[in-house]
Amino acid sequence: MKGYVKNKSPLWRHTMKRNVGPGAKIELDDLYLQYGERHDIPEGKEFVEWLKAVKLRDTTVWEVRFEDENEAAQNETVKEEVEETRPEVRPLVKQDLTIDEITGWSVRRAREELTKIHGNRNMQLLKAALVQANQLAHKDTLCQMLRKKIQDMELTGR
């Protein structure tokens, strides 16, 4: 089978008797050997639908990709057409954050922004922001979120 299951969340998840890191993919063939044969599920679209309905219900965390041979041929022709008509787009360059900006974030904004932060340099910035936020009133939740993000970055090596 052509396809995979991907962890879209920024956190490690445990599912299907394995730990799955952020952005990590599991091939559908491996999952079929583990579950499809044992539960007598036909290979292909039926197995993928079973995975979505039984094992991986949360679509905010799990991305399930599956391509039939027919769909794969159609997708390649569509991709070629799109590439011919697509204008060149420059990626947005985000300006560097400061410690004061981070400590001024509300909890809602911190939830949005912390998922976008990666890199060793940013980890040092988050650690400095945590030290400063610890000294401020009404920043307990922000401090907890910063600690968790720093811990996740240290575990994943980003």
PyRosetta script that sets phi, psi and omega in degrees:
from pyrosetta import init, pose_from_sequence

init()
pose = pose_from_sequence("MKGYVKNKSPLWRHTMKRNVGPGAKIELDDLYLQYGERHDIPEGKEFVEWLKAVKLRDTTVWEVRFEDENEAAQNETVKEEVEETRPEVRPLVKQDLTIDEITGWSVRRAREELTKIHGNRNMQLLKAALVQANQLAHKDTLCQMLRKKIQDMELTGR")
pose.set_psi(1, 140.8)
pose.set_omega(1, 178.7)
pose.set_phi(2, -98.5)
pose.set_psi(2, 117.1)
pose.set_omega(2, 178.2)
pose.set_phi(3, 154.7)
pose.set_psi(3, 179.7)
pose.set_omega(3, -176.9)
pose.set_phi(4, -158.2)
pose.set_psi(4, 168.6)
pose.set_omega(4, 171.3)
pose.set_phi(5, -117.1)
pose.set_psi(5, 130.9)
pose.set_omega(5, -175.3)
pose.set_phi(6, -123.7)
pose.set_psi(6, 139.2)
pose.set_omega(6, 173.9)
pose.set_phi(7, -84.5)
pose.set_psi(7, 109.1)
pose.set_omega(7, -178.0)
pose.set_phi(8, -84.4)
pose.set_psi(8, -14.5)
pose.set_omega(8, -174.6)
pose.set_phi(9, -80.5)
pose.set_psi(9, 161.9)
pose.set_omega(9, 178.9)
pose.set_phi(10, -83.4)
pose.set_psi(10, 4.5)
pose.set_omega(10, -177.0)
pose.set_phi(11, -115.3)
pose.set_psi(11, 157.4)
pose.set_omega(11, 172.7)
pose.set_phi(12, -69.6)
pose.set_psi(12, 141.8)
pose.set_omega(12, 178.5)
pose.set_phi(13, -128.7)
pose.set_psi(13, 149.8)
pose.set_omega(13, 175.5)
pose.set_phi(14, -113.4)
pose.set_psi(14, 119.5)
pose.set_omega(14, 177.6)
pose.set_phi(15, -154.5)
pose.set_psi(15, 152.7)
pose.set_omega(15, 176.4)
pose.set_phi(16, 52.5)
pose.set_psi(16, 43.8)
pose.set_omega(16, 175.7)
pose.set_phi(17, 61.4)
pose.set_psi(17, 33.4)
pose.set_omega(17, 178.3)
pose.set_phi(18, -155.8)
pose.set_psi(18, 154.8)
pose.set_omega(18, 173.7)
pose.set_phi(19, -91.0)
pose.set_psi(19, 133.0)
pose.set_omega(19, -177.1)
pose.set_phi(20, -121.8)
pose.set_psi(20, 118.8)
pose.set_omega(20, -178.7)
pose.set_phi(21, -74.9)
pose.set_psi(21, 168.3)
pose.set_omega(21, 178.1)
pose.set_phi(22, -61.9)
pose.set_psi(22, 127.0)
pose.set_omega(22, 179.5)
pose.set_phi(23, 78.6)
pose.set_psi(23, -0.6)
pose.set_omega(23, -178.3)
pose.set_phi(24, -76.1)
pose.set_psi(24, 149.9)
pose.set_omega(24, -178.8)
pose.set_phi(25, -118.8)
pose.set_psi(25, 146.2)
pose.set_omega(25, 174.1)
pose.set_phi(26, -120.7)
pose.set_psi(26, 127.6)
pose.set_omega(26, -179.5)
pose.set_phi(27, -68.7)
pose.set_psi(27, 142.5)
pose.set_omega(27, 179.8)
pose.set_phi(28, -64.4)
pose.set_psi(28, -31.0)
pose.set_omega(28, 178.3)
pose.set_phi(29, -60.5)
pose.set_psi(29, -42.1)
pose.set_omega(29, 179.0)
pose.set_phi(30, -63.0)
pose.set_psi(30, -42.9)
pose.set_omega(30, -179.7)
pose.set_phi(31, -68.0)
pose.set_psi(31, -34.9)
pose.set_omega(31, 179.3)
pose.set_phi(32, -66.4)
pose.set_psi(32, -39.9)
pose.set_omega(32, 177.6)
pose.set_phi(33, -62.8)
pose.set_psi(33, -36.3)
pose.set_omega(33, -177.2)
pose.set_phi(34, -78.0)
pose.set_psi(34, -40.4)
pose.set_omega(34, -172.7)
pose.set_phi(35, -117.2)
pose.set_psi(35, -41.1)
pose.set_omega(35, -173.2)
pose.set_phi(36, -61.5)
pose.set_psi(36, -46.3)
pose.set_omega(36, -179.1)
pose.set_phi(37, -68.0)
pose.set_psi(37, -39.1)
pose.set_omega(37, -177.4)
pose.set_phi(38, -66.5)
pose.set_psi(38, -36.0)
pose.set_omega(38, -177.7)
pose.set_phi(39, -98.6)
pose.set_psi(39, 9.5)
pose.set_omega(39, 178.9)
pose.set_phi(40, 53.5)
pose.set_psi(40, 47.0)
pose.set_omega(40, 178.5)
pose.set_phi(41, -98.9)
pose.set_psi(41, 132.9)
pose.set_omega(41, 178.8)
pose.set_phi(42, -63.4)
pose.set_psi(42, 143.6)
pose.set_omega(42, -179.5)
pose.set_phi(43, -70.4)
pose.set_psi(43, 146.6)
pose.set_omega(43, 176.7)
pose.set_phi(44, 111.3)
pose.set_psi(44, -141.9)
pose.set_omega(44, -173.7)
pose.set_phi(45, -61.1)
pose.set_psi(45, -36.3)
pose.set_omega(45, 179.8)
pose.set_phi(46, -62.4)
pose.set_psi(46, -41.9)
pose.set_omega(46, 179.6)
pose.set_phi(47, -65.9)
pose.set_psi(47, -41.2)
pose.set_omega(47, 179.8)
pose.set_phi(48, -64.0)
pose.set_psi(48, -42.0)
pose.set_omega(48, 177.8)
pose.set_phi(49, -64.3)
pose.set_psi(49, -37.6)
pose.set_omega(49, 177.1)
pose.set_phi(50, -63.5)
pose.set_psi(50, -43.5)
pose.set_omega(50, 178.5)
pose.set_phi(51, -58.6)
pose.set_psi(51, -46.6)
pose.set_omega(51, -178.3)
pose.set_phi(52, -65.0)
pose.set_psi(52, -36.8)
pose.set_omega(52, -175.5)
pose.set_phi(53, -82.1)
pose.set_psi(53, -33.3)
pose.set_omega(53, -172.2)
pose.set_phi(54, -106.0)
pose.set_psi(54, -51.8)
pose.set_omega(54, -171.3)
pose.set_phi(55, -93.5)
pose.set_psi(55, -36.9)
pose.set_omega(55, -171.4)
pose.set_phi(56, -124.9)
pose.set_psi(56, 66.0)
pose.set_omega(56, -175.2)
pose.set_phi(57, -74.1)
pose.set_psi(57, -32.0)
pose.set_omega(57, -173.9)
pose.set_phi(58, -78.6)
pose.set_psi(58, 103.4)
pose.set_omega(58, -177.4)
pose.set_phi(59, -76.0)
pose.set_psi(59, -13.3)
pose.set_omega(59, 176.3)
pose.set_phi(60, -77.1)
pose.set_psi(60, -19.6)
pose.set_omega(60, -179.2)
pose.set_phi(61, -103.7)
pose.set_psi(61, -41.1)
pose.set_omega(61, -171.3)
pose.set_phi(62, -111.7)
pose.set_psi(62, 133.4)
pose.set_omega(62, 173.6)
pose.set_phi(63, -112.9)
pose.set_psi(63, 121.9)
pose.set_omega(63, 179.9)
pose.set_phi(64, -109.7)
pose.set_psi(64, 117.2)
pose.set_omega(64, 178.9)
pose.set_phi(65, -111.8)
pose.set_psi(65, 131.3)
pose.set_omega(65, 178.0)
pose.set_phi(66, -144.2)
pose.set_psi(66, 133.6)
pose.set_omega(66, 179.1)
pose.set_phi(67, -125.1)
pose.set_psi(67, 124.0)
pose.set_omega(67, 169.9)
pose.set_phi(68, -75.5)
pose.set_psi(68, 164.9)
pose.set_omega(68, 175.8)
pose.set_phi(69, -63.1)
pose.set_psi(69, -38.7)
pose.set_omega(69, 179.3)
pose.set_phi(70, -66.1)
pose.set_psi(70, -44.6)
pose.set_omega(70, -179.5)
pose.set_phi(71, -66.4)
pose.set_psi(71, -36.8)
pose.set_omega(71, -178.6)
pose.set_phi(72, -62.2)
pose.set_psi(72, -41.9)
pose.set_omega(72, 179.1)
pose.set_phi(73, -66.0)
pose.set_psi(73, -41.0)
pose.set_omega(73, 179.0)
pose.set_phi(74, -66.3)
pose.set_psi(74, -41.1)
pose.set_omega(74, -178.8)
pose.set_phi(75, -64.0)
pose.set_psi(75, -37.6)
pose.set_omega(75, -179.6)
pose.set_phi(76, -65.9)
pose.set_psi(76, -39.9)
pose.set_omega(76, 178.3)
pose.set_phi(77, -68.8)
pose.set_psi(77, -36.8)
pose.set_omega(77, 178.1)
pose.set_phi(78, -67.0)
pose.set_psi(78, -41.2)
pose.set_omega(78, 179.1)
pose.set_phi(79, -60.9)
pose.set_psi(79, -42.3)
pose.set_omega(79, 179.2)
pose.set_phi(80, -61.6)
pose.set_psi(80, -42.0)
pose.set_omega(80, 179.4)
pose.set_phi(81, -65.8)
pose.set_psi(81, -40.9)
pose.set_omega(81, -179.0)
pose.set_phi(82, -67.4)
pose.set_psi(82, -41.5)
pose.set_omega(82, -179.9)
pose.set_phi(83, -63.0)
pose.set_psi(83, -33.0)
pose.set_omega(83, 179.4)
pose.set_phi(84, -69.4)
pose.set_psi(84, -33.6)
pose.set_omega(84, -175.8)
pose.set_phi(85, -97.8)
pose.set_psi(85, -6.7)
pose.set_omega(85, -174.7)
pose.set_phi(86, -78.9)
pose.set_psi(86, 126.3)
pose.set_omega(86, 176.1)
pose.set_phi(87, -76.0)
pose.set_psi(87, 160.1)
pose.set_omega(87, 179.6)
pose.set_phi(88, -75.2)
pose.set_psi(88, 130.4)
pose.set_omega(88, -176.9)
pose.set_phi(89, -122.1)
pose.set_psi(89, 132.2)
pose.set_omega(89, 176.5)
pose.set_phi(90, -89.9)
pose.set_psi(90, 139.3)
pose.set_omega(90, 178.5)
pose.set_phi(91, -70.8)
pose.set_psi(91, 150.9)
pose.set_omega(91, 176.6)
pose.set_phi(92, -71.8)
pose.set_psi(92, 136.2)
pose.set_omega(92, 178.2)
pose.set_phi(93, -104.5)
pose.set_psi(93, 117.3)
pose.set_omega(93, -177.5)
pose.set_phi(94, -84.7)
pose.set_psi(94, 135.4)
pose.set_omega(94, 179.0)
pose.set_phi(95, -72.3)
pose.set_psi(95, 154.9)
pose.set_omega(95, 179.9)
pose.set_phi(96, -65.2)
pose.set_psi(96, 141.3)
pose.set_omega(96, 177.9)
pose.set_phi(97, -83.8)
pose.set_psi(97, 156.9)
pose.set_omega(97, 174.0)
pose.set_phi(98, -113.5)
pose.set_psi(98, 164.2)
pose.set_omega(98, 179.9)
pose.set_phi(99, -62.5)
pose.set_psi(99, -42.2)
pose.set_omega(99, -179.1)
pose.set_phi(100, -63.7)
pose.set_psi(100, -36.5)
pose.set_omega(100, 177.9)
pose.set_phi(101, -62.3)
pose.set_psi(101, -45.8)
pose.set_omega(101, -177.9)
pose.set_phi(102, -64.5)
pose.set_psi(102, -44.8)
pose.set_omega(102, -178.9)
pose.set_phi(103, -69.8)
pose.set_psi(103, -17.6)
pose.set_omega(103, 177.4)
pose.set_phi(104, -87.5)
pose.set_psi(104, -5.9)
pose.set_omega(104, -178.7)
pose.set_phi(105, -65.5)
pose.set_psi(105, 145.1)
pose.set_omega(105, 168.7)
pose.set_phi(106, -80.0)
pose.set_psi(106, 168.6)
pose.set_omega(106, 179.8)
pose.set_phi(107, -63.3)
pose.set_psi(107, -41.3)
pose.set_omega(107, -179.7)
pose.set_phi(108, -61.5)
pose.set_psi(108, -45.9)
pose.set_omega(108, -179.6)
pose.set_phi(109, -67.5)
pose.set_psi(109, -37.6)
pose.set_omega(109, 179.8)
pose.set_phi(110, -62.2)
pose.set_psi(110, -38.5)
pose.set_omega(110, 178.1)
pose.set_phi(111, -60.2)
pose.set_psi(111, -40.5)
pose.set_omega(111, -179.5)
pose.set_phi(112, -71.6)
pose.set_psi(112, -47.0)
pose.set_omega(112, -170.9)
pose.set_phi(113, -76.6)
pose.set_psi(113, -35.3)
pose.set_omega(113, -176.4)
pose.set_phi(114, -64.7)
pose.set_psi(114, -27.4)
pose.set_omega(114, 178.3)
pose.set_phi(115, -71.0)
pose.set_psi(115, -20.0)
pose.set_omega(115, -178.1)
pose.set_phi(116, -89.5)
pose.set_psi(116, -10.6)
pose.set_omega(116, -173.9)
pose.set_phi(117, -90.1)
pose.set_psi(117, 127.9)
pose.set_omega(117, 177.1)
pose.set_phi(118, -143.5)
pose.set_psi(118, 164.0)
pose.set_omega(118, 173.2)
pose.set_phi(119, 105.0)
pose.set_psi(119, 152.9)
pose.set_omega(119, -177.0)
pose.set_phi(120, -67.4)
pose.set_psi(120, -39.2)
pose.set_omega(120, -179.4)
pose.set_phi(121, -63.1)
pose.set_psi(121, -40.3)
pose.set_omega(121, 179.1)
pose.set_phi(122, -69.3)
pose.set_psi(122, -28.4)
pose.set_omega(122, 177.7)
pose.set_phi(123, -64.7)
pose.set_psi(123, -40.1)
pose.set_omega(123, 177.5)
pose.set_phi(124, -63.3)
pose.set_psi(124, -39.4)
pose.set_omega(124, 177.7)
pose.set_phi(125, -63.4)
pose.set_psi(125, -43.3)
pose.set_omega(125, 178.8)
pose.set_phi(126, -64.5)
pose.set_psi(126, -38.2)
pose.set_omega(126, 178.3)
pose.set_phi(127, -64.5)
pose.set_psi(127, -42.0)
pose.set_omega(127, 178.3)
pose.set_phi(128, -66.1)
pose.set_psi(128, -39.3)
pose.set_omega(128, 178.2)
pose.set_phi(129, -65.4)
pose.set_psi(129, -36.3)
pose.set_omega(129, 178.2)
pose.set_phi(130, -64.0)
pose.set_psi(130, -42.7)
pose.set_omega(130, 178.7)
pose.set_phi(131, -60.1)
pose.set_psi(131, -44.0)
pose.set_omega(131, -179.5)
pose.set_phi(132, -70.0)
pose.set_psi(132, -41.1)
pose.set_omega(132, -178.5)
pose.set_phi(133, -66.8)
pose.set_psi(133, -29.5)
pose.set_omega(133, 177.6)
pose.set_phi(134, -61.5)
pose.set_psi(134, -26.3)
pose.set_omega(134, -177.5)
pose.set_phi(135, -88.6)
pose.set_psi(135, -6.5)
pose.set_omega(135, -177.1)
pose.set_phi(136, -99.3)
pose.set_psi(136, 151.2)
pose.set_omega(136, 178.1)
pose.set_phi(137, -79.7)
pose.set_psi(137, 150.2)
pose.set_omega(137, 175.1)
pose.set_phi(138, 62.9)
pose.set_psi(138, 31.4)
pose.set_omega(138, 179.2)
pose.set_phi(139, -123.6)
pose.set_psi(139, 24.1)
pose.set_omega(139, -177.6)
pose.set_phi(140, -63.6)
pose.set_psi(140, -45.4)
pose.set_omega(140, -178.5)
pose.set_phi(141, -66.5)
pose.set_psi(141, -40.9)
pose.set_omega(141, 177.1)
pose.set_phi(142, -60.7)
pose.set_psi(142, -41.4)
pose.set_omega(142, 178.4)
pose.set_phi(143, -62.4)
pose.set_psi(143, -41.5)
pose.set_omega(143, 177.9)
pose.set_phi(144, -62.5)
pose.set_psi(144, -41.7)
pose.set_omega(144, -179.9)
pose.set_phi(145, -66.2)
pose.set_psi(145, -40.4)
pose.set_omega(145, 178.2)
pose.set_phi(146, -64.3)
pose.set_psi(146, -43.5)
pose.set_omega(146, 178.2)
pose.set_phi(147, -59.4)
pose.set_psi(147, -44.3)
pose.set_omega(147, -179.1)
pose.set_phi(148, -64.6)
pose.set_psi(148, -42.9)
pose.set_omega(148, 179.5)
pose.set_phi(149, -64.4)
pose.set_psi(149, -43.1)
pose.set_omega(149, 178.1)
pose.set_phi(150, -61.6)
pose.set_psi(150, -43.9)
pose.set_omega(150, 179.4)
pose.set_phi(151, -62.7)
pose.set_psi(151, -43.3)
pose.set_omega(151, 178.7)
pose.set_phi(152, -62.6)
pose.set_psi(152, -41.5)
pose.set_omega(152, -179.6)
pose.set_phi(153, -66.6)
pose.set_psi(153, -37.1)
pose.set_omega(153, 178.2)
pose.set_phi(154, -67.9)
pose.set_psi(154, -38.1)
pose.set_omega(154, 180.0)
pose.set_phi(155, -69.2)
pose.set_psi(155, -39.9)
pose.set_omega(155, -177.6)
pose.set_phi(156, -86.3)
pose.set_psi(156, -11.3)
pose.set_omega(156, 177.7)
pose.set_phi(157, 75.6)
pose.set_psi(157, 25.7)
pose.set_omega(157, 179.1)
pose.set_phi(158, -99.8)
pose.dump_pdb("model.pdb")
